[in-house]
Amino acid sequence: MSFEEIGKALNISPSRAYEIYSNALRKLRHPRNLKKWQRILEDLAEINKPQEKDSNTERGEKL
């Protein structure tokens, strides 16, 4: 999606859409957010980690 399309959808100019985008990226990259991002990435890695199967469920038994 282009900044022009975003601007039309939000009823703002394309340059204002780009300005908002740039400010958001600058804030996300700020060093004070490093620990927050590390926690988020660790949580995502935990969520995406393959789950160990329970030996009972592998045999088709119900819990």
PyMOL Python script that loads the backbone (N, CA, C, O; Angstrom):
from pymol import cmd

cmd.read_pdbstr("""\
ATOM      1  N   MET A   1       0.854  -1.166   0.000  1.00  0.00           N
ATOM      2  CA  MET A   1       0.000   0.000   0.000  1.00  0.00           C
ATOM      3  C   MET A   1       0.906   1.236   0.000  1.00  0.00           C
ATOM      4  O   MET A   1       1.872   1.309   0.759  1.00  0.00           O
ATOM      5  N   SER A   2       0.589   2.179  -0.838  1.00  0.00           N
ATOM      6  CA  SER A   2       1.410   3.388  -0.944  1.00  0.00           C
ATOM      7  C   SER A   2       0.974   4.426   0.089  1.00  0.00           C
ATOM      8  O   SER A   2      -0.108   4.333   0.670  1.00  0.00           O
ATOM      9  N   PHE A   3       1.832   5.405   0.301  1.00  0.00           N
ATOM     10  CA  PHE A   3       1.486   6.481   1.235  1.00  0.00           C
ATOM     11  C   PHE A   3       0.313   7.293   0.698  1.00  0.00           C
ATOM     12  O   PHE A   3      -0.467   7.856   1.467  1.00  0.00           O
ATOM     13  N   GLU A   4       0.196   7.349  -0.613  1.00  0.00           N
ATOM     14  CA  GLU A   4      -0.944   8.047  -1.213  1.00  0.00           C
ATOM     15  C   GLU A   4      -2.248   7.314  -0.875  1.00  0.00           C
ATOM     16  O   GLU A   4      -3.241   7.946  -0.514  1.00  0.00           O
ATOM     17  N   GLU A   5      -2.244   5.996  -0.990  1.00  0.00           N
ATOM     18  CA  GLU A   5      -3.437   5.203  -0.658  1.00  0.00           C
ATOM     19  C   GLU A   5      -3.768   5.308   0.828  1.00  0.00           C
ATOM     20  O   GLU A   5      -4.933   5.432   1.205  1.00  0.00           O
ATOM     21  N   ILE A   6      -2.750   5.260   1.653  1.00  0.00           N
ATOM     22  CA  ILE A   6      -2.958   5.384   3.099  1.00  0.00           C
ATOM     23  C   ILE A   6      -3.526   6.754   3.426  1.00  0.00           C
ATOM     24  O   ILE A   6      -4.453   6.876   4.227  1.00  0.00           O
ATOM     25  N   GLY A   7      -2.963   7.787   2.800  1.00  0.00           N
ATOM     26  CA  GLY A   7      -3.451   9.147   3.020  1.00  0.00           C
ATOM     27  C   GLY A   7      -4.910   9.300   2.645  1.00  0.00           C
ATOM     28  O   GLY A   7      -5.679   9.931   3.370  1.00  0.00           O
ATOM     29  N   LYS A   8      -5.294   8.725   1.516  1.00  0.00           N
ATOM     30  CA  LYS A   8      -6.698   8.799   1.095  1.00  0.00           C
ATOM     31  C   LYS A   8      -7.602   8.074   2.088  1.00  0.00           C
ATOM     32  O   LYS A   8      -8.678   8.568   2.428  1.00  0.00           O
ATOM     33  N   ALA A   9      -7.167   6.904   2.553  1.00  0.00           N
ATOM     34  CA  ALA A   9      -7.975   6.123   3.492  1.00  0.00           C
ATOM     35  C   ALA A   9      -8.150   6.846   4.822  1.00  0.00           C
ATOM     36  O   ALA A   9      -9.200   6.740   5.455  1.00  0.00           O
ATOM     37  N   LEU A  10      -7.120   7.584   5.249  1.00  0.00           N
ATOM     38  CA  LEU A  10      -7.156   8.271   6.541  1.00  0.00           C
ATOM     39  C   LEU A  10      -7.497   9.753   6.418  1.00  0.00           C
ATOM     40  O   LEU A  10      -7.552  10.477   7.412  1.00  0.00           O
ATOM     41  N   ASN A  11      -7.724  10.187   5.186  1.00  0.00           N
ATOM     42  CA  ASN A  11      -8.059  11.589   4.916  1.00  0.00           C
ATOM     43  C   ASN A  11      -6.943  12.536   5.374  1.00  0.00           C
ATOM     44  O   ASN A  11      -7.192  13.579   5.978  1.00  0.00           O
ATOM     45  N   ILE A  12      -5.699  12.133   5.062  1.00  0.00           N
ATOM     46  CA  ILE A  12      -4.527  12.970   5.337  1.00  0.00           C
ATOM     47  C   ILE A  12      -3.672  12.993   4.073  1.00  0.00           C
ATOM     48  O   ILE A  12      -3.904  12.210   3.151  1.00  0.00           O
ATOM     49  N   SER A  13      -2.699  13.875   4.028  1.00  0.00           N
ATOM     50  CA  SER A  13      -1.831  13.958   2.853  1.00  0.00           C
ATOM     51  C   SER A  13      -0.838  12.794   2.855  1.00  0.00           C
ATOM     52  O   SER A  13      -0.523  12.243   3.910  1.00  0.00           O
ATOM     53  N   PRO A  14      -0.350  12.425   1.678  1.00  0.00           N
ATOM     54  CA  PRO A  14       0.667  11.371   1.620  1.00  0.00           C
ATOM     55  C   PRO A  14       1.918  11.726   2.427  1.00  0.00           C
ATOM     56  O   PRO A  14       2.538  10.852   3.033  1.00  0.00           O
ATOM     57  N   SER A  15       2.284  13.003   2.433  1.00  0.00           N
ATOM     58  CA  SER A  15       3.476  13.388   3.199  1.00  0.00           C
ATOM     59  C   SER A  15       3.237  13.231   4.698  1.00  0.00           C
ATOM     60  O   SER A  15       4.155  12.874   5.436  1.00  0.00           O
ATOM     61  N   ARG A  16       2.011  13.496   5.155  1.00  0.00           N
ATOM     62  CA  ARG A  16       1.689  13.302   6.579  1.00  0.00           C
ATOM     63  C   ARG A  16       1.706  11.809   6.922  1.00  0.00           C
ATOM     64  O   ARG A  16       2.166  11.429   7.998  1.00  0.00           O
ATOM     65  N   ALA A  17       1.213  10.971   6.023  1.00  0.00           N
ATOM     66  CA  ALA A  17       1.247   9.523   6.246  1.00  0.00           C
ATOM     67  C   ALA A  17       2.692   9.047   6.375  1.00  0.00           C
ATOM     68  O   ALA A  17       3.008   8.228   7.238  1.00  0.00           O
ATOM     69  N   TYR A  18       3.566   9.567   5.510  1.00  0.00           N
ATOM     70  CA  TYR A  18       4.979   9.203   5.581  1.00  0.00           C
ATOM     71  C   TYR A  18       5.613   9.704   6.870  1.00  0.00           C
ATOM     72  O   TYR A  18       6.428   9.007   7.474  1.00  0.00           O
ATOM     73  N   GLU A  19       5.248  10.898   7.290  1.00  0.00           N
ATOM     74  CA  GLU A  19       5.783  11.470   8.530  1.00  0.00           C
ATOM     75  C   GLU A  19       5.401  10.605   9.733  1.00  0.00           C
ATOM     76  O   GLU A  19       6.236  10.343  10.599  1.00  0.00           O
ATOM     77  N   ILE A  20       4.157  10.167   9.787  1.00  0.00           N
ATOM     78  CA  ILE A  20       3.698   9.299  10.882  1.00  0.00           C
ATOM     79  C   ILE A  20       4.474   7.985  10.862  1.00  0.00           C
ATOM     80  O   ILE A  20       4.919   7.502  11.903  1.00  0.00           O
ATOM     81  N   TYR A  21       4.630   7.415   9.675  1.00  0.00           N
ATOM     82  CA  TYR A  21       5.375   6.169   9.494  1.00  0.00           C
ATOM     83  C   TYR A  21       6.825   6.321   9.970  1.00  0.00           C
ATOM     84  O   TYR A  21       7.334   5.470  10.700  1.00  0.00           O
ATOM     85  N   SER A  22       7.476   7.395   9.560  1.00  0.00           N
ATOM     86  CA  SER A  22       8.873   7.634   9.940  1.00  0.00           C
ATOM     87  C   SER A  22       9.030   7.804  11.444  1.00  0.00           C
ATOM     88  O   SER A  22       9.962   7.263  12.039  1.00  0.00           O
ATOM     89  N   ASN A  23       8.131   8.547  12.054  1.00  0.00           N
ATOM     90  CA  ASN A  23       8.188   8.748  13.504  1.00  0.00           C
ATOM     91  C   ASN A  23       7.978   7.435  14.254  1.00  0.00           C
ATOM     92  O   ASN A  23       8.639   7.180  15.261  1.00  0.00           O
ATOM     93  N   ALA A  24       7.068   6.612  13.768  1.00  0.00           N
ATOM     94  CA  ALA A  24       6.812   5.323  14.417  1.00  0.00           C
ATOM     95  C   ALA A  24       8.049   4.432  14.349  1.00  0.00           C
ATOM     96  O   ALA A  24       8.428   3.814  15.344  1.00  0.00           O
ATOM     97  N   LEU A  25       8.677   4.366  13.178  1.00  0.00           N
ATOM     98  CA  LEU A  25       9.888   3.552  13.049  1.00  0.00           C
ATOM     99  C   LEU A  25      11.003   4.060  13.944  1.00  0.00           C
ATOM    100  O   LEU A  25      11.718   3.265  14.555  1.00  0.00           O
ATOM    101  N   ARG A  26      11.160   5.368  14.030  1.00  0.00           N
ATOM    102  CA  ARG A  26      12.198   5.940  14.893  1.00  0.00           C
ATOM    103  C   ARG A  26      11.965   5.540  16.349  1.00  0.00           C
ATOM    104  O   ARG A  26      12.910   5.200  17.060  1.00  0.00           O
ATOM    105  N   LYS A  27      10.707   5.580  16.790  1.00  0.00           N
ATOM    106  CA  LYS A  27      10.394   5.206  18.174  1.00  0.00           C
ATOM    107  C   LYS A  27      10.645   3.720  18.410  1.00  0.00           C
ATOM    108  O   LYS A  27      11.160   3.335  19.460  1.00  0.00           O
ATOM    109  N   LEU A  28      10.283   2.885  17.439  1.00  0.00           N
ATOM    110  CA  LEU A  28      10.491   1.444  17.589  1.00  0.00           C
ATOM    111  C   LEU A  28      11.972   1.087  17.646  1.00  0.00           C
ATOM    112  O   LEU A  28      12.354   0.130  18.318  1.00  0.00           O
ATOM    113  N   ARG A  29      12.799   1.842  16.952  1.00  0.00           N
ATOM    114  CA  ARG A  29      14.241   1.562  16.907  1.00  0.00           C
ATOM    115  C   ARG A  29      15.007   2.140  18.087  1.00  0.00           C
ATOM    116  O   ARG A  29      16.191   1.846  18.249  1.00  0.00           O
ATOM    117  N   HIS A  30      14.374   2.940  18.900  1.00  0.00           N
ATOM    118  CA  HIS A  30      15.066   3.614  20.002  1.00  0.00           C
ATOM    119  C   HIS A  30      15.612   2.574  20.987  1.00  0.00           C
ATOM    120  O   HIS A  30      14.929   1.596  21.289  1.00  0.00           O
ATOM    121  N   PRO A  31      16.834   2.775  21.488  1.00  0.00           N
ATOM    122  CA  PRO A  31      17.456   1.811  22.404  1.00  0.00           C
ATOM    123  C   PRO A  31      16.639   1.520  23.666  1.00  0.00           C
ATOM    124  O   PRO A  31      16.746   0.426  24.221  1.00  0.00           O
ATOM    125  N   ARG A  32      15.839   2.462  24.123  1.00  0.00           N
ATOM    126  CA  ARG A  32      15.070   2.213  25.345  1.00  0.00           C
ATOM    127  C   ARG A  32      14.053   1.087  25.160  1.00  0.00           C
ATOM    128  O   ARG A  32      13.560   0.528  26.141  1.00  0.00           O
ATOM    129  N   ASN A  33      13.738   0.753  23.914  1.00  0.00           N
ATOM    130  CA  ASN A  33      12.768  -0.299  23.638  1.00  0.00           C
ATOM    131  C   ASN A  33      13.418  -1.659  23.411  1.00  0.00           C
ATOM    132  O   ASN A  33      12.723  -2.637  23.136  1.00  0.00           O
ATOM    133  N   LEU A  34      14.731  -1.730  23.522  1.00  0.00           N
ATOM    134  CA  LEU A  34      15.451  -2.961  23.226  1.00  0.00           C
ATOM    135  C   LEU A  34      14.980  -4.131  24.087  1.00  0.00           C
ATOM    136  O   LEU A  34      14.719  -5.213  23.561  1.00  0.00           O
ATOM    137  N   LYS A  35      14.868  -3.933  25.399  1.00  0.00           N
ATOM    138  CA  LYS A  35      14.450  -5.025  26.285  1.00  0.00           C
ATOM    139  C   LYS A  35      13.022  -5.468  25.983  1.00  0.00           C
ATOM    140  O   LYS A  35      12.708  -6.656  26.050  1.00  0.00           O
ATOM    141  N   LYS A  36      12.162  -4.512  25.652  1.00  0.00           N
ATOM    142  CA  LYS A  36      10.779  -4.861  25.304  1.00  0.00           C
ATOM    143  C   LYS A  36      10.752  -5.752  24.068  1.00  0.00           C
ATOM    144  O   LYS A  36      10.045  -6.759  24.036  1.00  0.00           O
ATOM    145  N   TRP A  37      11.533  -5.373  23.042  1.00  0.00           N
ATOM    146  CA  TRP A  37      11.565  -6.164  21.820  1.00  0.00           C
ATOM    147  C   TRP A  37      12.184  -7.537  22.065  1.00  0.00           C
ATOM    148  O   TRP A  37      11.748  -8.528  21.480  1.00  0.00           O
ATOM    149  N   GLN A  38      13.197  -7.597  22.926  1.00  0.00           N
ATOM    150  CA  GLN A  38      13.807  -8.892  23.230  1.00  0.00           C
ATOM    151  C   GLN A  38      12.788  -9.821  23.875  1.00  0.00           C
ATOM    152  O   GLN A  38      12.718 -11.001  23.531  1.00  0.00           O
ATOM    153  N   ARG A  39      11.990  -9.293  24.817  1.00  0.00           N
ATOM    154  CA  ARG A  39      10.955 -10.109  25.460  1.00  0.00           C
ATOM    155  C   ARG A  39       9.919 -10.572  24.450  1.00  0.00           C
ATOM    156  O   ARG A  39       9.493 -11.726  24.474  1.00  0.00           O
ATOM    157  N   ILE A  40       9.517  -9.678  23.568  1.00  0.00           N
ATOM    158  CA  ILE A  40       8.525 -10.035  22.552  1.00  0.00           C
ATOM    159  C   ILE A  40       9.068 -11.139  21.654  1.00  0.00           C
ATOM    160  O   ILE A  40       8.366 -12.107  21.365  1.00  0.00           O
ATOM    161  N   LEU A  41      10.314 -11.000  21.211  1.00  0.00           N
ATOM    162  CA  LEU A  41      10.907 -12.009  20.343  1.00  0.00           C
ATOM    163  C   LEU A  41      11.074 -13.346  21.055  1.00  0.00           C
ATOM    164  O   LEU A  41      10.883 -14.398  20.443  1.00  0.00           O
ATOM    165  N   GLU A  42      11.429 -13.321  22.342  1.00  0.00           N
ATOM    166  CA  GLU A  42      11.534 -14.561  23.113  1.00  0.00           C
ATOM    167  C   GLU A  42      10.169 -15.228  23.239  1.00  0.00           C
ATOM    168  O   GLU A  42      10.055 -16.446  23.096  1.00  0.00           O
ATOM    169  N   ASP A  43       9.142 -14.439  23.503  1.00  0.00           N
ATOM    170  CA  ASP A  43       7.790 -14.990  23.608  1.00  0.00           C
ATOM    171  C   ASP A  43       7.342 -15.594  22.281  1.00  0.00           C
ATOM    172  O   ASP A  43       6.742 -16.669  22.262  1.00  0.00           O
ATOM    173  N   LEU A  44       7.628 -14.917  21.178  1.00  0.00           N
ATOM    174  CA  LEU A  44       7.263 -15.448  19.866  1.00  0.00           C
ATOM    175  C   LEU A  44       8.009 -16.742  19.570  1.00  0.00           C
ATOM    176  O   LEU A  44       7.438 -17.675  19.006  1.00  0.00           O
ATOM    177  N   ALA A  45       9.276 -16.802  19.946  1.00  0.00           N
ATOM    178  CA  ALA A  45      10.051 -18.023  19.736  1.00  0.00           C
ATOM    179  C   ALA A  45       9.456 -19.172  20.546  1.00  0.00           C
ATOM    180  O   ALA A  45       9.394 -20.306  20.071  1.00  0.00           O
ATOM    181  N   GLU A  46       9.023 -18.877  21.761  1.00  0.00           N
ATOM    182  CA  GLU A  46       8.409 -19.902  22.611  1.00  0.00           C
ATOM    183  C   GLU A  46       7.094 -20.387  22.008  1.00  0.00           C
ATOM    184  O   GLU A  46       6.801 -21.583  22.019  1.00  0.00           O
ATOM    185  N   ILE A  47       6.317 -19.467  21.492  1.00  0.00           N
ATOM    186  CA  ILE A  47       5.034 -19.824  20.877  1.00  0.00           C
ATOM    187  C   ILE A  47       5.254 -20.679  19.638  1.00  0.00           C
ATOM    188  O   ILE A  47       4.517 -21.638  19.408  1.00  0.00           O
ATOM    189  N   ASN A  48       6.255 -20.343  18.843  1.00  0.00           N
ATOM    190  CA  ASN A  48       6.501 -21.040  17.582  1.00  0.00           C
ATOM    191  C   ASN A  48       7.315 -22.316  17.737  1.00  0.00           C
ATOM    192  O   ASN A  48       7.482 -23.068  16.777  1.00  0.00           O
ATOM    193  N   LYS A  49       7.827 -22.564  18.948  1.00  0.00           N
ATOM    194  CA  LYS A  49       8.628 -23.760  19.189  1.00  0.00           C
ATOM    195  C   LYS A  49       7.734 -24.994  19.059  1.00  0.00           C
ATOM    196  O   LYS A  49       6.611 -25.005  19.564  1.00  0.00           O
ATOM    197  N   PRO A  50       8.231 -26.030  18.382  1.00  0.00           N
ATOM    198  CA  PRO A  50       7.418 -27.253  18.267  1.00  0.00           C
ATOM    199  C   PRO A  50       7.086 -27.812  19.649  1.00  0.00           C
ATOM    200  O   PRO A  50       7.947 -27.901  20.525  1.00  0.00           O
ATOM    201  N   GLN A  51       5.848 -28.176  19.817  1.00  0.00           N
ATOM    202  CA  GLN A  51       5.384 -28.693  21.097  1.00  0.00           C
ATOM    203  C   GLN A  51       5.740 -30.179  21.197  1.00  0.00           C
ATOM    204  O   GLN A  51       5.635 -30.919  20.218  1.00  0.00           O
ATOM    205  N   GLU A  52       6.163 -30.606  22.396  1.00  0.00           N
ATOM    206  CA  GLU A  52       6.417 -32.023  22.619  1.00  0.00           C
ATOM    207  C   GLU A  52       5.080 -32.718  22.758  1.00  0.00           C
ATOM    208  O   GLU A  52       4.195 -32.262  23.481  1.00  0.00           O
ATOM    209  N   LYS A  53       4.948 -33.828  22.056  1.00  0.00           N
ATOM    210  CA  LYS A  53       3.684 -34.555  22.101  1.00  0.00           C
ATOM    211  C   LYS A  53       3.631 -35.421  23.346  1.00  0.00           C
ATOM    212  O   LYS A  53       4.630 -36.010  23.758  1.00  0.00           O
ATOM    213  N   ASP A  54       2.459 -35.486  23.929  1.00  0.00           N
ATOM    214  CA  ASP A  54       2.221 -36.356  25.073  1.00  0.00           C
ATOM    215  C   ASP A  54       2.178 -37.793  24.557  1.00  0.00           C
ATOM    216  O   ASP A  54       1.537 -38.057  23.540  1.00  0.00           O
ATOM    217  N   SER A  55       2.844 -38.724  25.233  1.00  0.00           N
ATOM    218  CA  SER A  55       2.908 -40.105  24.752  1.00  0.00           C
ATOM    219  C   SER A  55       1.524 -40.740  24.670  1.00  0.00           C
ATOM    220  O   SER A  55       1.300 -41.592  23.810  1.00  0.00           O
ATOM    221  N   ASN A  56       0.584 -40.352  25.541  1.00  0.00           N
ATOM    222  CA  ASN A  56      -0.768 -40.903  25.489  1.00  0.00           C
ATOM    223  C   ASN A  56      -1.520 -40.421  24.250  1.00  0.00           C
ATOM    224  O   ASN A  56      -2.256 -41.196  23.640  1.00  0.00           O
ATOM    225  N   THR A  57      -1.351 -39.188  23.880  1.00  0.00           N
ATOM    226  CA  THR A  57      -2.073 -38.669  22.725  1.00  0.00           C
ATOM    227  C   THR A  57      -1.490 -39.202  21.426  1.00  0.00           C
ATOM    228  O   THR A  57      -2.187 -39.239  20.412  1.00  0.00           O
ATOM    229  N   GLU A  58      -0.229 -39.615  21.433  1.00  0.00           N
ATOM    230  CA  GLU A  58       0.360 -40.200  20.232  1.00  0.00           C
ATOM    231  C   GLU A  58      -0.292 -41.536  19.914  1.00  0.00           C
ATOM    232  O   GLU A  58      -0.427 -41.898  18.745  1.00  0.00           O
ATOM    233  N   ARG A  59      -0.698 -42.271  20.942  1.00  0.00           N
ATOM    234  CA  ARG A  59      -1.316 -43.577  20.734  1.00  0.00           C
ATOM    235  C   ARG A  59      -2.808 -43.470  20.489  1.00  0.00           C
ATOM    236  O   ARG A  59      -3.484 -44.485  20.319  1.00  0.00           O
ATOM    237  N   GLY A  60      -3.328 -42.256  20.470  1.00  0.00           N
ATOM    238  CA  GLY A  60      -4.742 -42.075  20.204  1.00  0.00           C
ATOM    239  C   GLY A  60      -5.617 -42.168  21.437  1.00  0.00           C
ATOM    240  O   GLY A  60      -6.842 -42.186  21.318  1.00  0.00           O
ATOM    241  N   GLU A  61      -5.020 -42.227  22.620  1.00  0.00           N
ATOM    242  CA  GLU A  61      -5.805 -42.304  23.847  1.00  0.00           C
ATOM    243  C   GLU A  61      -6.271 -40.921  24.250  1.00  0.00           C
ATOM    244  O   GLU A  61      -5.572 -39.930  24.038  1.00  0.00           O
ATOM    245  N   LYS A  62      -7.444 -40.861  24.828  1.00  0.00           N
ATOM    246  CA  LYS A  62      -7.966 -39.592  25.312  1.00  0.00           C
ATOM    247  C   LYS A  62      -7.495 -39.364  26.728  1.00  0.00           C
ATOM    248  O   LYS A  62      -7.292 -40.306  27.494  1.00  0.00           O
ATOM    249  N   LEU A  63      -7.325 -38.099  27.066  1.00  0.00           N
ATOM    250  CA  LEU A  63      -6.873 -37.742  28.412  1.00  0.00           C
ATOM    251  C   LEU A  63      -7.990 -37.809  29.404  1.00  0.00           C
ATOM    252  O   LEU A  63      -7.783 -37.539  30.587  1.00  0.00           O
TER     253      LEU A  63
END
""", "prot")
cmd.dss("prot")
cmd.show_as("cartoon", "prot")
cmd.util.cbc("prot")
cmd.orient("prot")
